[in-house]
Amino acid sequence: MTTFRTRRLEPGDEMDLNTVFNRISGYGRTKRPRPFESMQWIYHNAPGGEADGWVVEAKNDSTWRIIGHHALCPVRFTLGNEEFLCAKTFNSFLLPEFRDRFLYLRFEMECLREADLRFDATFSLGQGASRLRSAFGYTNFGNWIQFERGFQPVHIIFRTLAYQVGRHSYPARVRLSRALAAITAVPVPEHSLALEELSAIDAVSSTFFVNFWTEARTGAGMAPRRDRADLEWRFWRHPSFTGSTLTYTSAGSRAYFIVDTRDPLLYSLTDFFIAPADARLFADLLDALFAWCAQRGALALKFRTVAEGLPAPLLEVLFRKMKLFALQRFVPILEMPRRFSASGISRTRGIPPSWNTTEFLAVDSF
């Protein structure tokens, strides 16, 4: 007979948990395996504090083993001068062989009762996430869409091949990228608008971010914080991050872009912010960003967002400059349901605001 129990996650559980997560999620086969250090980083280094984690264990004979997990990682938000603490659901699972034998819904609801004492809102990302979590009071804020900008015609061939191969084998996609990179000659456009390129180490010490969010937050609506502590945790000091930060400053305007460059041909714009939200300047900055990517040998740049959260003028520029990913209809829909606690509902006066967010909240390893 199998016996079940639930408890808080303990430090000694983390290695086993990461191994199980990589195995059941397909990491290592269709995606790059998540290093143990990345899991530890997410759990223990968020500026909002330690993540809350719970596990489900099953015992046959005398041995307990982890069969399920639920965790909430704190993410700091701002709304004008107000501070909010929200949390992202991550790495939640129950092994398939136990899904008809353990009441997972009751388990997660118990976790949420504890979480409501700490967080103003919780949110989740995934396929079918809205249906799965509607029983807990989650409602879908929006579906993620993917924009893409190619820098020469061959990028269409590359993206189609990479997408098809990547569905079955991450190593095969890497080999394909390297082979195409070796035979591809990318034109080198120029742009008059100058962006300052910063490595992760340079970005940590850059004076650009000392007071950036203090000034930008007043016009950001409700958005995840982009102060230096959050950007260091999310990107610059993250053990799995490979990329560059580009900044721009002019009279009355400031902007930055953070670009993931792990794939030598397909770059990913993981976060950006422009203050104020000037559509004309944003269009020029995107052109400068495209030139920078092409000069480094990238065939394309992609970007994911929830359309409901971005300022409308900036969204219009993205549709005009980047276009929706050509294979969008074949990509599984990624939803972002969210749930406000009693304190969050009270603080937003019963009308949950839109979240001004980018892929900052949707990077796969998070």
DAVEN-V22099 format. One line per field, one symbol per residue. burial: b if it has 9 or more other C-alpha atoms within 8 Angstrom, else e. A space follows every 10 residues. Layout:
burial = ???
This chain:
burial = eeebebeebe eeebeebbee bbbeebbbbb beebeeebbb bbbbbbbeeb bbbbbbbbbb eeeeebbbbb bbbbbbbbbb eeebbbbbbb ebebbeebbe eeeeeebbbe beeebbeebb bbbbbbebbb eebbeeebbb bbbbbbbbbb beeebeebeb ebeebbeebb ebbbebbbeb beeeebeeee eeeebeebbb eebbeeeebe ebbeebbbeb bbbbbbbbeb bbbbbbbbee bebbbbbbee eebbbbbbbb bebbbbbbbb bbebbebbbe ebbbbbbbbb bebbbebbbb bbbbbbbebb eebbbebbbe bbbbeeebee eebbbbbbbb bebbbeebee eeebbbbbbb eeeeee
